[in-house]
Amino acid sequence: MSKLKIKKGDTVKVIAGEEKSKTGVVKEVLVKENRVVVEGVNLVKKHTKPSAKNPQGGIVSFEASIHISNVMLLADGKTATRVGRKEVDGKLKRFAKKTDKIVD
């Protein structure tokens, strides 16, 4: 399992698939599956039976995960960039390869 370069709270741009060119904030990173859940991207609908939590039942819409290789970090909010890691003051920090600026 490799180190993932996208974290929860990052703003990302979708670079492949049906939702291409959409942007959003990462809500969750699924490390074992190499997938991310991005706010407002890959919305799916699920039909639910009535339950105690949802007595009415009906159709629920939510974000499904997409593969991490299909998203790219937005460094300054505009430009999509790859992410590298380098040592700064004895700690590994993420940096944007296009601008060479620290992301964290």
Buried (B, 14 or more C-beta within 10 A) or exposed (E): EEEEBBBEEBBBBBEEEEBEEBBBBBBEBEEEEBBBBBEEBBEEEEEEEEEEEEEEEEEEEEBEBBEBEBBBBBBEEEEBBEBEEEEEEEEEEBBBEBEEEEBE
